[in-house]
Amino acid sequence: MPTLLFNIGFLKIEIWDFFDVFIVGVMLYQLYRLLRGSIALNIFVGMMLLFMSYQVFKALGMDLLSSILYQFINIGFVSLIIIFQPEVRRFLLLLGNSTLRQRDSVWNRLLGRKVDEVAGPEIDEVRRAFLKMAGSKTGALMVVTKDADPDTIITGGTPLNADISYGLLVSIFHKESPLHDGAVVVQNGSISRASAILPVSESTDLPKSVGLRHRAAVGVTEKIDVTCFIVSEETGRISFARAGELEQGISETRLRELLLEYM
């Protein structure tokens, strides 16, 4: 039975009410993080205002107006799912990835286990290649996929199906190479294609200094569950993108950590 905490006249507050408010608050905050900086946020706010108006009119007993708003809300929420399909997918991926990471961390602590991360040869090849390209200010963009199907979002490019190697990566992104424009896609532990075309992010939260390469990296991570590693042609800095977030100027140590985690 729920425990009654407060009873003020008609208002009865139980402990589960606090959990209810907290969970809804967390979900709204995560939705705001996913939608901020885009026109989708304005649409979402408009739908929430419409829903609140419906609740007010219903409480006041204005049946005709509330019934009309109710029909708009029914159609509106179906439309939201269609309009916000990429955002809903990102939200579910973010929720699932966070839950799995927390579960694994708790399980390892309970068992007293410590997972030793040993870099495979392909990770060292990528690390060396990116440090080389950063030193020479050679622009590069690499997309690493896991379970996501890149063909749904990533288009074009030249099929390679080649093993990951330092020499191949440096050669692909050499300024005289015909494949240096676009992205390299790493799938199932190998380079599946080069010079691939990615969707460009329209987020206004990105720094104005970032170019098309960084916006493409953020754009593809907004739509599918992939990670991107970028080398800036202007500054030589290495950046990392995941779930629509961009981390700029990562160190060699940080680069290795991210490669271990996502490759």
GUMI-537530 format. One record per residue (C-alpha): x, y, z; residue number from 0; residue in three letters. Coordinates in steps of 0.05 Angstrom, whole numbers. Layout:
N
+--------+--------+--------+-----+-----+
|   east |  north |     up |   k |   r |
+--------+--------+--------+-----+-----+
|      X |      Y |      Z | NUM | ALA |
...
+--------+--------+--------+-----+-----+
REM end
This chain:
263
+--------+--------+--------+-----+-----+
|   east |  north |     up |   k |   r |
+--------+--------+--------+-----+-----+
|      0 |      0 |      0 |   0 | MET |
|     26 |     71 |    -16 |   1 | PRO |
|     48 |    112 |     43 |   2 | THR |
|      9 |    177 |     52 |   3 | LEU |
|     57 |    234 |     67 |   4 | LEU |
|     10 |    295 |     66 |   5 | PHE |
|    -64 |    306 |     69 |   6 | ASN |
|    -84 |    379 |     59 |   7 | ILE |
|   -159 |    381 |     47 |   8 | GLY |
|   -172 |    349 |    -21 |   9 | PHE |
|    -97 |    345 |    -35 |  10 | LEU |
|    -66 |    277 |    -18 |  11 | LYS |
|      8 |    268 |    -32 |  12 | ILE |
|     39 |    199 |    -31 |  13 | GLU |
|    112 |    178 |    -39 |  14 | ILE |
|     98 |    152 |   -109 |  15 | TRP |
|     76 |    222 |   -130 |  16 | ASP |
|    148 |    246 |   -119 |  17 | PHE |
|    175 |    190 |   -162 |  18 | PHE |
|    123 |    206 |   -215 |  19 | ASP |
|    143 |    280 |   -218 |  20 | VAL |
|    218 |    262 |   -217 |  21 | PHE |
|    213 |    212 |   -274 |  22 | ILE |
|    172 |    260 |   -317 |  23 | VAL |
|    221 |    315 |   -303 |  24 | GLY |
|    280 |    272 |   -325 |  25 | VAL |
|    245 |    252 |   -389 |  26 | MET |
|    227 |    324 |   -405 |  27 | LEU |
|    299 |    346 |   -393 |  28 | TYR |
|    326 |    291 |   -439 |  29 | GLN |
|    276 |    312 |   -492 |  30 | LEU |
|    298 |    384 |   -485 |  31 | TYR |
|    371 |    363 |   -494 |  32 | ARG |
|    354 |    326 |   -558 |  33 | LEU |
|    309 |    381 |   -587 |  34 | LEU |
|    345 |    445 |   -566 |  35 | ARG |
|    373 |    487 |   -623 |  36 | GLY |
|    324 |    460 |   -674 |  37 | SER |
|    255 |    480 |   -699 |  38 | ILE |
|    229 |    415 |   -669 |  39 | ALA |
|    234 |    447 |   -600 |  40 | LEU |
|    184 |    502 |   -620 |  41 | ASN |
|    135 |    449 |   -645 |  42 | ILE |
|    142 |    409 |   -582 |  43 | PHE |
|    130 |    470 |   -537 |  44 | VAL |
|     68 |    487 |   -578 |  45 | GLY |
|     40 |    417 |   -568 |  46 | MET |
|     53 |    421 |   -493 |  47 | MET |
|     16 |    488 |   -489 |  48 | LEU |
|    -42 |    457 |   -527 |  49 | LEU |
|    -44 |    398 |   -479 |  50 | PHE |
|    -42 |    444 |   -418 |  51 | MET |
|    -98 |    487 |   -447 |  52 | SER |
|   -140 |    423 |   -456 |  53 | TYR |
|   -129 |    405 |   -383 |  54 | GLN |
|   -150 |    475 |   -360 |  55 | VAL |
|   -213 |    477 |   -403 |  56 | PHE |
|   -232 |    407 |   -381 |  57 | LYS |
|   -224 |    426 |   -307 |  58 | ALA |
|   -268 |    488 |   -319 |  59 | LEU |
|   -323 |    444 |   -349 |  60 | GLY |
|   -318 |    475 |   -419 |  61 | MET |
|   -336 |    410 |   -453 |  62 | ASP |
|   -343 |    434 |   -525 |  63 | LEU |
|   -276 |    470 |   -528 |  64 | LEU |
|   -239 |    415 |   -490 |  65 | SER |
|   -267 |    361 |   -537 |  66 | SER |
|   -242 |    401 |   -598 |  67 | ILE |
|   -173 |    408 |   -567 |  68 | LEU |
|   -173 |    334 |   -550 |  69 | TYR |
|   -182 |    316 |   -623 |  70 | GLN |
|   -125 |    363 |   -642 |  71 | PHE |
|    -81 |    331 |   -589 |  72 | ILE |
|    -96 |    260 |   -614 |  73 | ASN |
|    -76 |    279 |   -685 |  74 | ILE |
|    -18 |    321 |   -659 |  75 | GLY |
|     17 |    266 |   -620 |  76 | PHE |
|     14 |    219 |   -680 |  77 | VAL |
|     43 |    275 |   -722 |  78 | SER |
|     98 |    286 |   -670 |  79 | LEU |
|    121 |    214 |   -676 |  80 | ILE |
|    127 |    223 |   -751 |  81 | ILE |
|    160 |    291 |   -748 |  82 | ILE |
|    207 |    274 |   -691 |  83 | PHE |
|    226 |    204 |   -715 |  84 | GLN |
|    302 |    219 |   -714 |  85 | PRO |
|    296 |    252 |   -645 |  86 | GLU |
|    255 |    195 |   -616 |  87 | VAL |
|    306 |    145 |   -643 |  88 | ARG |
|    362 |    185 |   -611 |  89 | ARG |
|    325 |    188 |   -545 |  90 | PHE |
|    314 |    113 |   -543 |  91 | LEU |
|    387 |    100 |   -562 |  92 | LEU |
|    411 |    148 |   -509 |  93 | LEU |
|    367 |    116 |   -456 |  94 | LEU |
|    387 |     45 |   -476 |  95 | GLY |
|    462 |     60 |   -480 |  96 | ASN |
|    461 |     95 |   -412 |  97 | SER |
|    423 |     38 |   -380 |  98 | THR |
|    470 |    -15 |   -407 |  99 | LEU |
|    532 |     22 |   -386 | 100 | ARG |
|    505 |     32 |   -316 | 101 | GLN |
|    485 |    -41 |   -311 | 102 | ARG |
|    553 |    -66 |   -332 | 103 | ASP |
|    588 |    -18 |   -284 | 104 | SER |
|    546 |    -40 |   -225 | 105 | VAL |
|    553 |   -114 |   -243 | 106 | TRP |
|    629 |   -108 |   -246 | 107 | ASN |
|    632 |    -72 |   -180 | 108 | ARG |
|    588 |   -125 |   -146 | 109 | LEU |
|    632 |   -181 |   -172 | 110 | LEU |
|    696 |   -143 |   -157 | 111 | GLY |
|    716 |   -149 |   -229 | 112 | ARG |
|    761 |   -102 |   -267 | 113 | LYS |
|    759 |   -106 |   -342 | 114 | VAL |
|    828 |    -99 |   -372 | 115 | ASP |
|    823 |    -62 |   -438 | 116 | GLU |
|    877 |    -84 |   -486 | 117 | VAL |
|    883 |    -45 |   -551 | 118 | ALA |
|    879 |    -87 |   -613 | 119 | GLY |
|    925 |    -74 |   -672 | 120 | PRO |
|    871 |    -37 |   -711 | 121 | GLU |
|    861 |     12 |   -654 | 122 | ILE |
|    935 |     28 |   -652 | 123 | ASP |
|    935 |     37 |   -728 | 124 | GLU |
|    877 |     87 |   -724 | 125 | VAL |
|    910 |    124 |   -666 | 126 | ARG |
|    976 |    131 |   -704 | 127 | ARG |
|    941 |    153 |   -767 | 128 | ALA |
|    900 |    206 |   -732 | 129 | PHE |
|    960 |    234 |   -695 | 130 | LEU |
|    998 |    236 |   -761 | 131 | LYS |
|    942 |    273 |   -796 | 132 | MET |
|    933 |    320 |   -737 | 133 | ALA |
|   1007 |    338 |   -740 | 134 | GLY |
|   1003 |    353 |   -815 | 135 | SER |
|    934 |    387 |   -810 | 136 | LYS |
|    903 |    336 |   -858 | 137 | THR |
|    828 |    337 |   -853 | 138 | GLY |
|    797 |    270 |   -837 | 139 | ALA |
|    730 |    240 |   -817 | 140 | LEU |
|    718 |    168 |   -795 | 141 | MET |
|    651 |    138 |   -777 | 142 | VAL |
|    651 |     76 |   -732 | 143 | VAL |
|    587 |     34 |   -732 | 144 | THR |
|    566 |    -21 |   -686 | 145 | LYS |
|    495 |    -48 |   -692 | 146 | ASP |
|    469 |     10 |   -734 | 147 | ALA |
|    457 |      0 |   -808 | 148 | ASP |
|    496 |     57 |   -841 | 149 | PRO |
|    461 |     48 |   -908 | 150 | ASP |
|    398 |     80 |   -880 | 151 | THR |
|    433 |    148 |   -872 | 152 | ILE |
|    502 |    145 |   -903 | 153 | ILE |
|    503 |    147 |   -979 | 154 | THR |
|    553 |    145 |  -1036 | 155 | GLY |
|    626 |    129 |  -1029 | 156 | GLY |
|    673 |     78 |  -1057 | 157 | THR |
|    668 |      6 |  -1030 | 158 | PRO |
|    734 |    -19 |  -1002 | 159 | LEU |
|    722 |    -76 |   -951 | 160 | ASN |
|    794 |    -69 |   -930 | 161 | ALA |
|    831 |    -82 |   -866 | 162 | ASP |
|    844 |    -21 |   -822 | 163 | ILE |
|    915 |      3 |   -828 | 164 | SER |
|    956 |     65 |   -815 | 165 | TYR |
|    980 |     71 |   -887 | 166 | GLY |
|    911 |     62 |   -917 | 167 | LEU |
|    879 |    116 |   -873 | 168 | LEU |
|    934 |    166 |   -886 | 169 | VAL |
|    931 |    151 |   -960 | 170 | SER |
|    856 |    160 |   -964 | 171 | ILE |
|    856 |    228 |   -931 | 172 | PHE |
|    918 |    254 |   -967 | 173 | HIS |
|    900 |    320 |  -1000 | 174 | LYS |
|    917 |    293 |  -1070 | 175 | GLU |
|    875 |    230 |  -1060 | 176 | SER |
|    810 |    226 |  -1100 | 177 | PRO |
|    777 |    195 |  -1037 | 178 | LEU |
|    797 |    248 |   -986 | 179 | HIS |
|    730 |    284 |   -990 | 180 | ASP |
|    675 |    252 |   -948 | 181 | GLY |
|    681 |    200 |   -893 | 182 | ALA |
|    712 |    133 |   -882 | 183 | VAL |
|    662 |     82 |   -854 | 184 | VAL |
|    687 |     28 |   -807 | 185 | VAL |
|    640 |    -31 |   -801 | 186 | GLN |
|    651 |   -100 |   -772 | 187 | ASN |
|    724 |    -85 |   -758 | 188 | GLY |
|    743 |    -63 |   -829 | 189 | SER |
|    738 |     -2 |   -874 | 190 | ILE |
|    674 |    -15 |   -914 | 191 | SER |
|    677 |     48 |   -957 | 192 | ARG |
|    712 |    115 |   -966 | 193 | ALA |
|    688 |    183 |   -991 | 194 | SER |
|    619 |    170 |   -962 | 195 | ALA |
|    567 |    226 |   -957 | 196 | ILE |
|    538 |    243 |   -888 | 197 | LEU |
|    477 |    286 |   -869 | 198 | PRO |
|    496 |    354 |   -842 | 199 | VAL |
|    472 |    377 |   -774 | 200 | SER |
|    430 |    440 |   -770 | 201 | GLU |
|    440 |    448 |   -695 | 202 | SER |
|    451 |    520 |   -672 | 203 | THR |
|    488 |    495 |   -610 | 204 | ASP |
|    551 |    478 |   -650 | 205 | LEU |
|    607 |    530 |   -647 | 206 | PRO |
|    607 |    577 |   -707 | 207 | LYS |
|    680 |    560 |   -718 | 208 | SER |
|    667 |    487 |   -738 | 209 | VAL |
|    664 |    470 |   -812 | 210 | GLY |
|    625 |    423 |   -856 | 211 | LEU |
|    666 |    362 |   -834 | 212 | ARG |
|    647 |    371 |   -761 | 213 | HIS |
|    575 |    386 |   -777 | 214 | ARG |
|    571 |    323 |   -819 | 215 | ALA |
|    600 |    283 |   -761 | 216 | ALA |
|    548 |    310 |   -712 | 217 | VAL |
|    493 |    303 |   -764 | 218 | GLY |
|    502 |    228 |   -774 | 219 | VAL |
|    507 |    215 |   -699 | 220 | THR |
|    441 |    252 |   -690 | 221 | GLU |
|    406 |    202 |   -734 | 222 | LYS |
|    438 |    134 |   -721 | 223 | ILE |
|    479 |    101 |   -667 | 224 | ASP |
|    549 |    114 |   -693 | 225 | VAL |
|    611 |    150 |   -669 | 226 | THR |
|    656 |    197 |   -708 | 227 | CYS |
|    729 |    217 |   -703 | 228 | PHE |
|    749 |    282 |   -738 | 229 | ILE |
|    814 |    318 |   -754 | 230 | VAL |
|    807 |    393 |   -768 | 231 | SER |
|    842 |    415 |   -832 | 232 | GLU |
|    848 |    486 |   -804 | 233 | GLU |
|    875 |    473 |   -734 | 234 | THR |
|    897 |    400 |   -735 | 235 | GLY |
|    856 |    386 |   -672 | 236 | ARG |
|    823 |    319 |   -663 | 237 | ILE |
|    749 |    318 |   -644 | 238 | SER |
|    698 |    265 |   -626 | 239 | PHE |
|    623 |    263 |   -640 | 240 | ALA |
|    569 |    218 |   -611 | 241 | ARG |
|    493 |    225 |   -601 | 242 | ALA |
|    493 |    295 |   -630 | 243 | GLY |
|    548 |    320 |   -582 | 244 | GLU |
|    616 |    345 |   -604 | 245 | LEU |
|    679 |    340 |   -561 | 246 | GLU |
|    735 |    382 |   -590 | 247 | GLN |
|    810 |    383 |   -580 | 248 | GLY |
|    817 |    314 |   -549 | 249 | ILE |
|    886 |    291 |   -526 | 250 | SER |
|    924 |    229 |   -547 | 251 | GLU |
|    904 |    194 |   -483 | 252 | THR |
|    832 |    212 |   -492 | 253 | ARG |
|    834 |    189 |   -565 | 254 | LEU |
|    859 |    121 |   -543 | 255 | ARG |
|    805 |    115 |   -489 | 256 | GLU |
|    750 |    131 |   -540 | 257 | LEU |
|    778 |     83 |   -591 | 258 | LEU |
|    780 |     28 |   -538 | 259 | LEU |
|    708 |     42 |   -518 | 260 | GLU |
|    676 |     49 |   -587 | 261 | TYR |
|    718 |      4 |   -631 | 262 | MET |
+--------+--------+--------+-----+-----+
REM end
